[in-house]
Amino acid sequence: MLKLTFFVPEDHAESVKQAVFDAGAGRIGDYEHCAWQCLGTGQFRPMQGANPFLGKVGDLETAPELRVEMVCEDHCIEAVIKALKSAHPFEEPAYDVIQVLDL
């Protein structure tokens, strides 16, 4: 089992979550669409060559974002990450995947 964590602007959270749920993430036993989320502030500075969704090249930007966490079976993680990248408004979405021990 894996845990996916990603950061997304609030107004895109539901569509991005739906994309990763459709790809197989967020299933625990007899439940689906399982996730945990909290609001925080993202920070970034687009560099030369970037095509930012928010802000301008060279300017430091901060924006409210949701941190979303959900589990994912190993066999579908590649499809889930592909769905995340496709649905996310940022050209470089921030995410991580960690192994979860089932003890």
C-alpha positions in Angstrom: 0.0 0.0 0.0 1.2 3.5 -0.8 0.2 7.0 0.4 -0.1 9.8 -2.1 0.1 13.4 -0.9 -0.4 16.3 -3.3 -1.0 20.1 -3.1 -3.7 21.8 -5.2 -5.4 25.1 -5.4 -8.8 25.0 -3.5 -10.9 25.7 -6.6 -9.3 22.7 -8.5 -9.3 20.3 -5.6 -12.5 18.4 -6.4 -11.7 17.8 -10.0 -8.2 16.7 -9.3 -9.4 14.4 -6.5 -12.0 12.9 -8.8 -9.4 12.2 -11.4 -7.1 10.3 -9.0 -10.1 8.5 -7.5 -11.2 7.4 -11.0 -7.7 6.0 -11.5 -7.9 3.9 -8.4 -6.7 5.9 -5.4 -8.6 6.4 -2.2 -9.9 2.9 -1.6 -9.9 1.3 1.8 -11.7 -2.0 2.3 -15.4 -1.4 1.4 -14.9 2.4 1.1 -13.9 4.6 -1.8 -13.1 8.3 -2.3 -11.3 8.3 1.0 -9.0 11.3 1.5 -7.8 13.7 4.2 -7.1 17.4 3.4 -6.2 20.6 5.1 -5.6 24.2 4.0 -2.2 25.8 3.9 -0.1 28.2 1.9 2.0 27.2 -1.1 5.0 29.2 -2.2 7.0 29.2 -5.4 8.9 31.5 -7.9 8.5 30.6 -11.6 11.9 30.7 -13.3 12.7 31.5 -16.9 11.0 29.0 -19.2 8.1 28.4 -16.9 4.5 28.9 -17.9 2.9 29.5 -14.5 -0.8 29.0 -13.8 -0.4 31.6 -11.0 2.0 34.5 -10.8 4.7 35.8 -13.2 8.1 34.5 -14.1 10.7 35.9 -11.6 8.1 36.9 -8.9 7.7 35.0 -5.6 4.1 33.8 -5.4 2.1 32.5 -2.4 -1.4 31.0 -2.7 -3.8 29.0 -0.6 -3.7 25.3 -1.4 -5.0 22.1 0.0 -2.8 19.3 1.1 -4.6 16.1 0.1 -3.6 12.6 1.3 -5.0 9.3 0.2 -3.9 5.7 0.0 -3.3 3.8 -3.2 -2.6 0.2 -4.1 0.8 -0.3 -5.7 -0.6 -1.7 -8.9 -2.4 1.5 -9.9 0.0 4.2 -8.8 1.3 4.9 -12.3 -2.2 5.5 -13.6 -3.0 7.7 -10.5 0.1 9.9 -11.0 -0.7 10.2 -14.7 -4.3 11.3 -13.8 -3.0 13.7 -11.1 -0.6 15.4 -13.6 -3.3 15.5 -16.3 -6.0 17.1 -14.1 -3.8 19.4 -12.1 -3.7 23.1 -13.2 0.1 23.5 -12.4 2.6 22.5 -15.0 4.7 21.0 -12.2 2.4 19.7 -9.4 4.0 18.9 -6.1 3.3 15.4 -4.8 5.0 12.6 -3.0 4.4 8.8 -2.7 5.5 6.8 0.3 5.3 3.1 1.2 2.8 2.3 4.0 3.4 -0.8 6.1 0.4 -3.0 6.8 1.1 -4.5 10.2 
